[in-house]
């Protein structure tokens, strides 16, 4: 209807600008209420893939760092306690960095998803998303990065990352 045409055009243009900035196709962008909802959608999408897509069938392990945002940790904790998934975390070192060799050891044929924030909201540490993605892809895993803290502040190299989430309120949306 006539009153919805202008907002529809604004959303379409925004989607195109975001896609260009992020290096993806406009149809790959889904607008939700925020990063927490997006993170939950990613988790549940990976679980769905493990049940319905032959390549991912019966993979039930999700790997995260131990410093992920609660919107990642809390749903994974509940799903793990209910026996829906296996959840493994890895620690960051004293300087806040990830031990990529240890992460590589965790990557087995049972892993469906590796989720890592792009930048830590408390320390400002930037994580090597490209390297993590390469390790995970070599084992056939899906990869997610919450880029909320980095978006609009620094160049983002998502490489072959399957999912990313962000929140518009961090960039005055």
ZIHU-V328299 format. One record per pair of residues at least 12 apart in sequence whose ideal C-beta (glycine too) atoms are under 8 Angstrom apart, sorted by the first residue. I is the first residue (numbers start at 1). GAP is how many residues later the second one is. If there is no record, write none. Layout:
i=I gap=GAP
i=I gap=GAP
This chain:
i=11 gap=20
i=12 gap=14
i=15 gap=14
i=15 gap=16
i=22 gap=134
i=22 gap=136
i=22 gap=142
i=23 gap=135
i=24 gap=134
i=34 gap=133
i=34 gap=134
i=34 gap=135
i=35 gap=34
i=35 gap=36
i=35 gap=111
i=35 gap=113
i=35 gap=130
i=35 gap=131
i=35 gap=132
i=36 gap=35
i=38 gap=127
i=38 gap=128
i=38 gap=129
i=39 gap=30
i=39 gap=32
i=39 gap=33
i=39 gap=36
i=39 gap=76
i=39 gap=105
i=39 gap=107
i=39 gap=126
i=40 gap=31
i=40 gap=35
i=42 gap=71
i=42 gap=73
i=42 gap=102
i=42 gap=121
i=42 gap=123
i=43 gap=19
i=43 gap=29
i=43 gap=32
i=43 gap=33
i=43 gap=36
i=43 gap=70
i=43 gap=72
i=45 gap=118
i=46 gap=16
i=46 gap=66
i=46 gap=67
i=46 gap=96
i=46 gap=98
i=47 gap=32
i=47 gap=37
i=47 gap=38
i=47 gap=65
i=49 gap=63
i=49 gap=93
i=50 gap=62
i=55 gap=85
i=56 gap=56
i=56 gap=84
i=56 gap=86
i=58 gap=52
i=59 gap=50
i=59 gap=51
i=59 gap=52
i=59 gap=53
i=59 gap=82
i=60 gap=24
i=60 gap=25
i=60 gap=26
i=60 gap=50
i=60 gap=52
i=61 gap=24
i=61 gap=25
i=61 gap=26
i=61 gap=27
i=61 gap=47
i=61 gap=49
i=61 gap=50
i=61 gap=51
i=62 gap=14
i=62 gap=23
i=62 gap=24
i=62 gap=25
i=62 gap=26
i=62 gap=49
i=62 gap=50
i=62 gap=51
i=62 gap=52
i=62 gap=53
i=63 gap=24
i=63 gap=25
i=63 gap=26
i=63 gap=27
i=63 gap=40
i=63 gap=43
i=63 gap=44
i=63 gap=48
i=63 gap=50
i=63 gap=51
i=63 gap=52
i=64 gap=12
i=64 gap=23
i=64 gap=24
i=64 gap=25
i=64 gap=26
i=64 gap=50
i=64 gap=51
i=64 gap=52
i=65 gap=24
i=65 gap=25
i=65 gap=26
i=65 gap=27
i=65 gap=33
i=65 gap=51
i=65 gap=52
i=65 gap=62
i=66 gap=23
i=66 gap=24
i=66 gap=25
i=66 gap=26
i=67 gap=25
i=67 gap=29
i=67 gap=50
i=67 gap=53
i=67 gap=55
i=68 gap=21
i=68 gap=47
i=68 gap=48
i=68 gap=49
i=68 gap=78
i=69 gap=48
i=69 gap=52
i=69 gap=77
i=69 gap=79
i=71 gap=75
i=72 gap=43
i=72 gap=45
i=72 gap=74
i=85 gap=27
i=86 gap=24
i=88 gap=18
i=90 gap=12
i=90 gap=13
i=90 gap=16
i=92 gap=33
i=95 gap=30
i=96 gap=24
i=96 gap=27
i=96 gap=29
i=97 gap=28
i=98 gap=18
i=98 gap=29
i=98 gap=30
i=98 gap=34
i=100 gap=28
i=100 gap=31
i=100 gap=32
i=100 gap=35
i=103 gap=29
i=103 gap=32
i=104 gap=31
i=107 gap=28
i=107 gap=29
i=107 gap=31
i=107 gap=32
i=107 gap=34
i=108 gap=31
i=109 gap=30
i=109 gap=31
i=111 gap=25
i=111 gap=28
i=111 gap=30
i=112 gap=29
i=112 gap=30
i=113 gap=28
i=113 gap=29
i=113 gap=30
i=113 gap=31
i=114 gap=18
i=114 gap=21
i=114 gap=22
i=114 gap=27
i=114 gap=28
i=114 gap=29
i=114 gap=30
i=115 gap=28
i=115 gap=29
i=115 gap=30
i=115 gap=31
i=116 gap=13
i=116 gap=16
i=116 gap=27
i=116 gap=28
i=116 gap=29
i=116 gap=30
i=117 gap=28
i=117 gap=29
i=117 gap=30
i=117 gap=31
i=117 gap=32
i=118 gap=27
i=118 gap=28
i=118 gap=29
i=118 gap=31
i=118 gap=32
i=118 gap=38
i=118 gap=46
i=119 gap=28
i=119 gap=30
i=119 gap=31
i=119 gap=34
i=119 gap=35
i=120 gap=29
i=121 gap=27
i=121 gap=28
i=126 gap=24
i=126 gap=28
i=127 gap=18
i=129 gap=16
i=129 gap=28
i=129 gap=29
i=129 gap=30
i=129 gap=32
i=130 gap=27
i=130 gap=29
i=133 gap=25
i=133 gap=26
i=133 gap=27
i=133 gap=28
i=134 gap=25
i=134 gap=26
i=137 gap=23
i=142 gap=20
i=142 gap=21
i=143 gap=17
i=143 gap=18
i=143 gap=19
i=143 gap=20
i=144 gap=17
i=144 gap=18
i=144 gap=19
i=144 gap=20
i=144 gap=21
i=145 gap=13
i=145 gap=16
i=145 gap=18
i=145 gap=19
i=145 gap=20
i=146 gap=18
i=146 gap=19
i=146 gap=20
i=147 gap=17
i=147 gap=18
i=147 gap=19
i=148 gap=17
i=148 gap=18
i=148 gap=19
i=148 gap=22
i=149 gap=21
i=151 gap=15
i=151 gap=16
i=151 gap=19
i=151 gap=20
i=152 gap=18
i=152 gap=19
